[in-house]
């Protein structure tokens, strides 16, 4: 059974992967180890978990604007998520996704997505397909 | 968002990869913030210059854009992680210097003026009232919007660079008159004089009203240096992009009915919070970058004296050149103080080198404490010099 969620395209592309979901904001500069893809922010729901190769589902980015470059760095080192899904995308994640060419969709009700679900993100049209 | 034919071509890659990437950034931000169109900018100031903040990832990105990117408008840089000429004297490692120079080279290749300063308005990147610009240094954004009356959002490094390479920015936020109007009146019932007290006032107001545009009354007069200090502080502690100061700043705004007061006691408390119990081992003037007027004043105070502590004056290189030509620099360096041009204490890699910073800057205090975990002491410039020439305890 599949479920379609419709949002808004932020950064184009299509990707598939396993969902990693958090209800907390993520800071890619300082909050994630870009070499390993592991979340390092103290007390974060995803602390100790790797976001590499995942469809990362989170409300929005936070922290320093250098976070955009951190996403780019992860993409180059192959530690980046394959796609990003936000409730409400802000500048840091939007710019980071675009310069790194990581598909990104926002305006999605992220409570509809569970950890470990197989997800297809079609950021050419802004659609998320939960399998 | 409505794009012109030319803008659509830029987005589709017909004008090169750097323009394409830049347009994707601007269009995405425009969509997110509900802009109806792109508008032309006349000036850009790009942050994200220090290798300490960029790392190799940022450097890679800049090198990629520099392959075919060229600026369309006057563009200058925010401070770098070091003095680009005199870094050894300031204790910066050769490894860091090599990387920092690569960052600057990438910007230069794009046609950016590699003058690294948080006060572009003091060195010739100086827009006039009503012009649309894209600046990213938060103190310069507050100064440009409020004191000059130019119009800019608080850009991030990549979005400002995107504006430089296209000459465009999405029309939202501070580019629209209605968003610039004051939302709250702030009645200042305290004596505010000198850069350090203007900094303290920015802290008090910023913490009270966050990023809301303010209409501030009760300030009788303010110098460029005091407004520079205030802009830095209100942006650092509150995140404001604009403020209005009665009979001092030029923008028109309806006066809001909601009113709050800033008392002398609150200013005193703010100063106390930035006056920690510690032995000063580092003194710095120039956050935001010192003006030639401030340097002249320091020369007068330091003439014939000897400093006993590390003393940095951070400024823009063109300002330093004026100081050199006029003899101020020699007086200051003869006294043992050092110039750190192109850089500042917020972005230089100095964490752990000093225990307690004394400065006249409330913004400098914030970053020294939060980023570099240093103790802080705020004081006027005259006191800073007294502190600097005090005998060191044996």
Contacts between the chains, C-beta under 8 A, distances in Angstrom:
chain1	res1	chain2	res2	distance
A	8	B	31	7.3
A	10	B	28	5.7
A	10	B	31	7.8
A	10	B	32	7.3
A	11	B	24	7.7
A	11	B	28	6.9
A	34	B	55	8.0
A	34	B	57	6.9
A	64	B	53	7.6
A	65	B	47	7.6
A	65	B	48	7.1
A	65	B	136	8.0
A	65	B	156	3.6
A	65	B	157	6.0
A	65	B	158	7.7
A	66	B	48	6.5
A	66	B	53	5.0
A	66	B	54	6.9
A	66	B	58	7.1
A	66	B	157	7.4
A	68	B	156	6.6
A	68	B	157	7.6
A	68	B	158	5.4
A	69	B	48	7.2
A	69	B	54	6.0
A	69	B	55	6.9
A	69	B	57	4.7
A	69	B	58	4.0
A	69	B	61	6.1
A	69	B	157	7.6
A	69	B	158	7.6
A	70	B	55	7.8
A	70	B	57	6.3
A	72	B	57	5.1
A	72	B	58	7.6
A	72	B	60	7.1
A	72	B	61	5.2
A	73	B	55	6.4
A	73	B	56	6.8
A	73	B	57	2.6
A	73	B	58	7.7
A	73	B	60	7.4
A	74	B	57	7.8
A	76	B	57	6.6
A	76	B	60	6.1
A	89	B	32	6.0
A	90	B	32	7.3
A	91	B	29	6.3
A	91	B	32	7.4
A	91	B	156	5.6
A	91	B	159	6.7
A	92	B	156	6.9
A	94	B	25	7.8
A	94	B	28	5.0
A	94	B	29	6.4
A	94	B	32	5.9
A	95	B	25	5.5
A	95	B	28	7.5
A	95	B	29	7.4
A	95	B	156	6.2
A	95	B	158	4.8
A	95	B	159	6.1
A	98	B	21	7.2
A	98	B	24	4.9
A	98	B	25	5.4
A	98	B	28	5.7
A	99	B	21	6.4
A	99	B	25	7.0
A	99	B	61	6.0
A	99	B	158	6.2
A	106	B	32	8.0
